[in-house]
Amino acid sequence: MNTKTMRATIIIVLIVFMVTPVAASVYYSSSAPQIITKGDTFSISGTGAKNGMVTIWIIGRNYFDTLAVTPDRYGNFSVFLKPTTTEKFSIGQYAVVLQDPGANGVVEIEPGTDSSGNLTIMNRGKIIEKIGARQDLKANVQPIVTVLRDATNLQGVDDTFQPEYFFIEEPSVHFDNLVAGSATQLPDQITGERIAIAGTTNMGPENYLRAHVYNRVTNALITSNTLPILAGNPVNHWAYEINAPGLPQGEYYLTVGWLKSNQTGNGVAKFTVENPITSTQLPPPYAGSETAVPRDDVSTFLFLTISGVLIVILIIFAVGKK
């Protein structure tokens, strides 16, 4: 390849890059990785949206909605789904799809309804797919997403679609280190020592949990604390501690729940606080059935033995002298 041909190739490549529509990059902040907890905030943000207004499609069981978002002059955008929105979601898989209008800045693919009020997908006002009634939408959202992505191959359409999938869950709290075979029993604790109990939750780290310790016999509230939620992957974590000397001996139960609701997102576990085990001092073992000789008796025995030996020596000496 000669120099002129190489230069011409580079120029053509640069022109292609200049006219090719650049899709925006999108980022999600959910309750936990790939999880949106009902009643939690869900944020969608992105960069590089230089083609004008973008559209966010939200599709799930019994749910179908779109949000139009205008980026700033740098191509940045963000949208937040409030708790009042996410609490309406049904349990199951959801798709959140970012639609970029392409280089012409015009949205060709749009949601719509037919004469019966059923949901449709349209290409510049013409129905290309009938979705059905909103209340009949199933948890399997991928067929609808496939229709959107296939629409990009239609003549005159330069929209792009970028899907992400999430699972909607009820808020929940779980305990770590439960006794094997039990759904609620924690290991025993020792009075006088620090008590440490931990667990996991699908609620987002912007939330707080409330912990209460009750006496299991009287149901009297013993203590309560507010707990932060720590972000983790794949689940978020929480920890509850009572510094030494802990709690008196007795039977207790611990509730950990969402501050937003007294009805959902609560976990309960029970535990026992026991006194520390003390060892009993045993007398030193002796070999067989032998009895130890008292110190005074040993001294007397040695004195008599030595005296007897001396007397014998004196008698032998006297007899020999005669």
Phi, psi and omega in degrees: 000125181280173185297319181295319179296319179298317179296319180297321179296316180299318181297318180296317179299318179297320179296319178300316179296326182289326184264346180288128180297138180257118180285147180286153172267139186233145181228146183236143173236105184247181182300313177213165182308121178065017181231132170246117178276132179305130181091358177264159175281139177235121183249144177232125179221162182199171179224164175075018179275080186263004183258012179104202185300135176254160181238134176254118175264132176238117188230132178195190179298122179060021184219133179206116183206157175228147179232129177266132183230130178261117179291160173283183185292347178265359180088012180268145179209160176202150177213144181238131172267118184287161177304327179294340176272311185290337179288348176272350181293152175264156179294134178139191183276140175233152173245133172245116189243126175269125177250119174262135186286352180086182187296331181281353178069012182246132177276117178269321183266125185220158172280157178199188177223151177268188183295340179267000180086006178280155183287143177220167170242131188237152173245102181053047175089354180255129182292126176246347178202133174261125184269324182109189181288145181302318183289350180261000181294136183263176180287337179279098185266352186297324177301322179291319178297322178299321178298317179297314183291324178293333181295339179292345179271355180290149181297133178083003180256122175240015173296151173236150182232131179236103183268151169225147183245139180223158174251134176268130181228153169290146176298140183210155177231135180232153181254141174275159169058038174292150179299136183305131179087358181241144179266348186223353187269123175267160176300153179296148177250163181246128177295142184093351181244161177294142177252127180229121180229136183226167179190192181231164178205155175264004178281151185288156183291352175282352180266169173231151176252157177241126182251137178229135175250127181239151170283128184288339181275315185256347186064017178286138177287125182266312180199160178213152181211157173262131186243134173283156174258127183260128181295140178213176179220114016265357181230159177271162188233160172217160179215141179233132182224146169235118182294158177304140014271021175070231182233155175294164177301136180162184180252131185224163167221148185243129173249136176232120186217170181282133179294336184286339187209144174263357186260326184233162175077024180254139174239145182228135175215153182243155178206162180242138174252124183243159174288151178296147179281128178252139180272140179273132181284119180261150178293152182295139181287149177239149183289132177057222181247019182291148179251135180293142180271125179301153184296319182294320180296324178296317180297317180296318180299317180294321182294315181294321180296313181295320180297317180298320179296317180297320180296316180299317180298318181295319180297315180297321180294320182293317180296318181294330183286331179286000000 
